Amino acid sequence: MKYLQFLIPFSFALIAAVGNAIVTLGQKKATAYDNPFFFGAFSLLFASITLFIIASFYPVKNISDYFIENIRWFITTGIGLVLLNIFLYLLYRGYGASYYTVYAVFAIITTSILLSVIIFRENMNRYYWISLGFASLTIIFFMRGRLNS
């Protein structure tokens, strides 16, 4: 049973990571354009249409209540997606996909510390703190390697 408790979230994370790699591929391979906002806008439009199509296959109850109750979180998430799309696009275009390492480690630190510990008050044990230490070292070594290349 403990194996399944690890396997399911591991699988979700792996599939999300594959999705993220696909996003990186698209951002890096797309033709460069003077306005970086259109890439994200078209990508999010395509994703939104696809998600609405998928959502139409699930039963819907009180969608207007759900929307009203969560509008601030839709806006919050939308702002996050805009920031993510714009700045990953600029990062990959200007510096290359290898800089995903820096983004990923910063994402670990901001999500694991700012959100989980400070905002959600989730418990962190020493192994989590050690992993964050190694994540921080990853940024240091990555940047050191970039300076030496």
PAZAPA-4460 file (N, C-alpha, C; in steps of 0.05 Angstrom, whole numbers, plus 32768, in hexadecimal, padded with zeros to 4 digits):
% residues 149
    n_x    n_y    n_z   ca_x   ca_y   ca_z    c_x    c_y    c_z   seq   type   mol
   8010   7FE8   8000   8000   8000   8000   8011   8019   8000     1      M     A
   8027   8019   800F   8039   8031   800F   8045   8036   7FF4     2      K     A
   8049   8020   7FE5   8054   8022   7FCA   8041   8032   7FB9     3      Y     A
   8027   802D   7FBA   8014   803B   7FAA   8011   8058   7FB3     4      L     A
   8015   805E   7FCD   8013   8079   7FD6   802A   808A   7FCB     5      Q     A
   8040   807E   7FC3   8056   808C   7FB7   8053   808B   7F98     6      F     A
   804A   8075   7F8D   8049   8071   7F70   8036   8084   7F63     7      L     A
   801F   8088   7F6E   800B   809A   7F61   8015   80B7   7F5F     8      I     A
   801D   80C3   7F76   8027   80DF   7F72   8040   80E0   7F61     9      P     A
   8051   80CC   7F63   8069   80CB   7F52   8061   80CA   7F34    10      F     A
   804D   80BB   7F2E   8043   80B9   7F12   8038   80D4   7F09    11      S     A
   8028   80E1   7F1A   801D   80FB   7F14   8033   810F   7F0E    12      F     A
   8047   810F   7F20   805E   8122   7F1D   806D   811C   7F03    13      A     A
   8071   8103   7EFD   807F   80FB   7EE5   8070   8105   7ECC    14      L     A
   8056   8100   7ECB   8046   8109   7EB4   8046   8127   7EB2    15      I     A
   8044   8135   7EC9   8046   8153   7EC8   8061   815C   7EBE    16      A     A
   8076   814E   7EC6   8091   8154   7EBD   8094   8150   7E9E    17      A     A
   8087   813B   7E94   8087   8137   7E77   8079   814E   7E69    18      V     A
   8062   8156   7E75   8053   816D   7E6A   8065   8186   7E6A    19      G     A
   8073   818A   7E80   8085   81A1   7E81   809B   81A0   7E6C    20      N     A
   80A6   8188   7E68   80BA   8185   7E53   80AF   818B   7E37    21      A     A
   8096   8183   7E33   8089   818A   7E19   8085   81A8   7E16    22      I     A
   807E   81B5   7E2C   807C   81D3   7E2C   8096   81DF   7E25    23      V     A
   80AC   81D5   7E31   80C6   81DF   7E2C   80CE   81DB   7E0F    24      T     A
   80C8   81C4   7E04   80CD   81BE   7DE8   80BF   81D2   7DD6    25      L     A
   80A5   81D7   7DDB   8096   81E9   7DCB   80A1   8206   7DCD    26      G     A
   80A8   820F   7DE5   80B2   822A   7DE9   80CC   822E   7DDB    27      Q     A
   80DD   821A   7DDC   80F8   821C   7DD0   80F7   8219   7DB2    28      K     A
   80E6   8208   7DA7   80E5   8202   7D8B   80D4   8216   7D7B    29      K     A
   80C2   8224   7D88   80B0   8236   7D79   80C1   824C   7D6C    30      A     A
   80B8   8256   7D56   80C5   826C   7D48   80C6   8284   7D5B    31      T     A
   80DD   8291   7D5D   80DF   82A9   7D6E   80CC   82BF   7D63    32      A     A
   80C1   82CE   7D75   80AF   82E3   7D6E   80B4   82FB   7D80    33      Y     A
   80B2   8313   7D76   80B8   832B   7D85   80A8   832E   7D9E    34      D     A
   808F   8324   7D9E   807D   8327   7DB5   807B   830D   7DC4    35      N     A
   8088   830A   7DDB   8088   82F0   7DE9   806D   82E9   7DF5    36      P     A
   805A   82FB   7DF6   8040   82F6   7E02   802F   82E4   7DF0    37      F     A
   8032   82E6   7DD6   8021   82D6   7DC4   8026   82B8   7DC7    38      F     A
   803F   82B0   7DCB   8044   8293   7DCE   8033   8288   7DE5    39      F     A
   8035   8295   7DFC   8026   828C   7E13   8008   828E   7E0F    40      G     A
   7FFF   82A4   7E02   7FE3   82A8   7DFE   7FD7   8292   7DEC    41      A     A
   7FE5   828C   7DD6   7FDB   8276   7DC4   7FDD   825B   7DD1    42      F     A
   7FF2   8256   7DE0   7FF6   823D   7DEE   7FE0   8239   7E03    43      S     A
   7FDB   824E   7E13   7FC6   824C   7E27   7FAA   824A   7E1B    44      L     A
   7FA6   8257   7E04   7F8C   8255   7DF6   7F87   8238   7DED    45      L     A
   7F9C   822C   7DE1   7F99   8210   7DD8   7F94   81FE   7DF1    46      F     A
   7FA4   8202   7E06   7FA0   81F2   7E1E   7F84   81F5   7E2A    47      A     A
   7F7B   820E   7E2B   7F60   8214   7E36   7F4A   8206   7E26    48      S     A
   7F4C   8208   7E0C   7F38   81FB   7DFB   7F38   81DD   7E00    49      I     A
   7F50   81D1   7E01   7F53   81B5   7E05   7F47   81AD   7E20    50      T     A
   7F4D   81BC   7E35   7F43   81B6   7E50   7F24   81B8   7E51    51      L     A
   7F19   81CD   7E43   7EFC   81CF   7E43   7EEF   81B8   7E34    52      F     A
   7EFC   81AE   7E1F   7EF1   8197   7E11   7EF1   817E   7E24    53      I     A
   7F08   817A   7E31   7F0A   8163   7E43   7EF6   8166   7E5A    54      I     A
   7EF3   817E   7E65   7EE1   8183   7E7B   7EC4   817D   7E73    55      A     A
   7EBD   8181   7E5A   7EA2   817C   7E51   7E99   815F   7E53    56      S     A
   7EAC   814D   7E56   7EA6   8130   7E58   7EA0   8128   7E75    57      F     A
   7EA4   813B   7E88   7E9E   8135   7EA4   7E84   8142   7EAC    58      Y     A
   7E75   8136   7EBF   7E5C   8142   7EC7   7E61   815D   7ED4    59      P     A
   7E4E   816F   7ED0   7E50   818A   7EDA   7E38   8190   7EEC    60      V     A
   7E3E   8199   7F04   7E29   81A2   7F17   7E30   81BD   7F22    61      K     A
   7E1F   81D0   7F21   7E23   81EA   7F2D   7E3D   81F7   7F25    62      N     A
   7E42   81F7   7F0B   7E5B   8203   7F01   7E5D   8221   7F07    63      I     A
   7E47   822E   7F07   7E47   824B   7F0D   7E4F   8250   7F2A    64      S     A
   7E44   823F   7F3C   7E4C   8242   7F58   7E6A   823C   7F5C    65      D     A
   7E73   8227   7F4F   7E8F   8220   7F50   7EA1   8237   7F46    66      Y     A
   7E98   8243   7F30   7EA7   825A   7F24   7EA8   8271   7F38    67      F     A
   7E91   8279   7F42   7E8F   8290   7F54   7EA0   828B   7F6E    68      I     A
   7E9E   8273   7F78   7EAC   826C   7F91   7ECA   826D   7F8D    69      E     A
   7ED4   8267   7F75   7EF1   8264   7F70   7EFD   8279   7F5E    70      N     A
   7EEE   828E   7F57   7EF8   82A2   7F44   7F13   82AD   7F4C    71      I     A
   7F17   82B3   7F66   7F31   82BE   7F6E   7F48   82AB   7F6A    72      R     A
   7F42   8291   7F6D   7F57   827D   7F68   7F5C   8278   7F4B    73      W     A
   7F48   827B   7F3A   7F4C   827A   7F1D   7F5E   8292   7F15    74      F     A
   7F58   82A9   7F20   7F68   82C1   7F19   7F84   82BE   7F23    75      I     A
   7F87   82B4   7F3C   7FA2   82AF   7F47   7FB2   829C   7F36    76      T     A
   7FA6   8286   7F2F   7FB3   8272   7F1E   7FB9   827D   7F02    77      T     A
   7FA7   828C   7EF7   7FAB   8299   7EDD   7FC3   82AB   7EDD    78      G     A
   7FC6   82BB   7EF3   7FDD   82CD   7EF5   7FF7   82BC   7EF6    79      I     A
   7FF6   82A6   7F05   800D   8294   7F07   8014   8288   7EEC    80      G     A
   8000   8280   7EDD   8005   8274   7EC2   8010   8289   7EAF    81      L     A
   8007   82A1   7EB1   8011   82B7   7EA0   802F   82BB   7EA6    82      V     A
   8035   82BE   7EC0   8051   82C2   7EC8   8062   82AA   7EBF    83      L     A
   8058   8292   7EC4   8067   827A   7EBC   806C   8279   7E9E    84      L     A
   8058   827E   7E8E   805B   827D   7E71   806E   8292   7E66    85      N     A
   806B   82AA   7E70   807B   82C0   7E65   8099   82BC   7E6D    86      I     A
   809D   82B6   7E86   80B9   82B6   7E8F   80C7   829C   7E88    87      F     A
   80B9   8286   7E86   80C6   826E   7E7B   80CD   8271   7E5E    88      L     A
   80BB   827E   7E4F   80C1   8284   7E33   80DA   8295   7E30    89      Y     A
   80DB   82AA   7E40   80F3   82BC   7E3F   810C   82AD   7E48    90      L     A
   8109   829C   7E5D   8120   828D   7E67   812B   827A   7E51    91      L     A
   8119   826A   7E45   8122   8257   7E31   812C   8264   7E18    92      Y     A
   811E   8279   7E0F   8127   8287   7DF7   8142   8295   7DFB    93      R     A
   8146   82A1   7E12   815E   82B1   7E16   8176   82A1   7E20    94      G     A
   8170   828B   7E2F   8186   827E   7E3C   8187   8260   7E37    95      Y     A
   8172   8254   7E2D   8173   8238   7E26   8163   8227   7E3A    96      G     A
   815C   820F   7E31   814C   81FD   7E41   815B   81F2   7E5A    97      A     A
   8176   81F3   7E59   8185   81EA   7E70   8180   81FA   7E89    98      S     A
   8176   8213   7E86   8170   8224   7E9D   8156   821B   7EAB    99      Y     A
   8149   8207   7EA0   8132   81FB   7EAE   813B   81F2   7ECA   100      Y     A
   8154   81EA   7ECD   815E   81E1   7EE7   815A   81F7   7EFC   101      T     A
   8161   820F   7EF5   815F   8225   7F08   8141   822A   7F0E   102      V     A
   8131   822B   7EF9   8114   822E   7EFE   8109   8218   7F10   103      Y     A
   8110   8200   7F0A   8105   81E9   7F19   810C   81EA   7F36   104      A     A
   8125   81F1   7F3B   812E   81F2   7F57   8120   8209   7F66   105      V     A
   811E   8220   7F58   810F   8237   7F64   80F2   822F   7F69   106      F     A
   80E6   8220   7F57   80CB   8217   7F5A   80C9   8204   7F72   107      A     A
   80DC   81F3   7F76   80DC   81E1   7F8E   80DD   81F2   7FA7   108      I     A
   80EF   8205   7FA8   80F3   8216   7FC0   80DA   8227   7FC5   109      I     A
   80D0   8235   7FB1   80B9   8246   7FB6   80A0   8236   7FBC   110      T     A
   809C   821F   7FAF   8084   8210   7FB5   8086   8201   7FCF   111      T     A
   809E   81F4   7FD4   80A1   81E4   7FEC   80A3   81F5   8005   112      S     A
   80AF   820D   8003   80B1   821D   801B   809B   8232   801D   113      I     A
   8099   8243   8009   8085   8258   800A   8068   824D   800C   114      L     A
   8062   823B   7FFB   8046   8231   7FFC   8042   821B   8011   115      L     A
   8051   8205   800F   804A   81EF   8021   8050   81F5   803E   116      S     A
   8066   8201   8045   806C   8206   8061   8060   821F   806C   117      V     A
   8064   8235   805E   805B   824F   8069   803D   8253   8066   118      I     A
   8032   824E   804E   8016   8254   8049   8004   823C   8051   119      I     A
   800A   8224   8048   7FF9   820D   804E   7FFF   81FF   8068   120      F     A
   8015   8207   8075   801D   81FB   808F   8021   81DD   808E   121      R     A
   802B   81D3   8078   8031   81B6   8076   804A   81B0   8084   122      E     A
   804C   8198   808E   8064   818F   809D   807B   8188   808B   123      N     A
   8092   8190   8093   80AB   818A   8085   80BD   817B   8098   124      M     A
   80C7   8164   8090   80DA   8156   80A1   80F7   815C   8098   125      N     A
   8109   8151   80A6   8125   8157   809F   812D   814F   8083   126      R     A
   8121   813A   8078   8128   8131   805D   811E   8146   8049   127      Y     A
   8107   8152   804D   80FE   8168   803C   8112   817F   803C   128      Y     A
   811A   8186   8055   812D   819D   8058   8148   8196   804B   129      W     A
   8151   817E   804D   816A   8176   8040   8167   8177   8022   130      I     A
   8150   816E   8018   814C   8170   7FFB   814B   818C   7FF1   131      S     A
   8140   819F   8001   8141   81BB   7FF9   815D   81C6   7FF9   132      L     A
   816D   81BC   800C   818A   81C4   800D   8198   81BB   7FF3   133      G     A
   8193   81A2   7FEB   819F   8199   7FD3   8194   81A8   7FBA   134      F     A
   817B   81AF   7FBB   8170   81BE   7FA5   817E   81D9   7FA3   135      A     A
   8183   81E6   7FB9   8191   81FF   7FB9   81AE   81FC   7FAF   136      S     A
   81BB   81E6   7FB7   81D5   81E0   7FAC   81D5   81DC   7F8E   137      L     A
   81BF   81D1   7F84   81BC   81CD   7F67   81BE   81E8   7F59   138      T     A
   81B1   81FC   7F63   81B2   8216   7F56   81CF   8221   7F57   139      I     A
   81DB   821E   7F6E   81F7   8228   7F71   8209   821B   7F5D   140      I     A
   8208   8200   7F5B   8219   81F1   7F49   8213   81F7   7F2C   141      F     A
   81F9   81F9   7F26   81F1   81FF   7F0B   81FC   821A   7F02   142      F     A
   81F8   822E   7F13   8202   8249   7F0B   8221   8249   7F0A   143      M     A
   822E   823B   7F1C   824B   8239   7F1B   8254   822C   7F00   144      R     A
   8246   8217   7EF8   824C   820A   7EDF   8248   821C   7EC7   145      G     A
   8233   822D   7EC8   822E   8240   7EB3   8244   8255   7EB1   146      R     A
   824D   825E   7EC8   8262   8272   7EC9   827C   8267   7EBE   147      L     A
   8281   824D   7EC1   829A   8240   7EB8   8299   8237   7E9B   148      N     A
   8282   8238   7E8E   8280   822D   7E73   8283   8243   7E5E   149      S     A
***
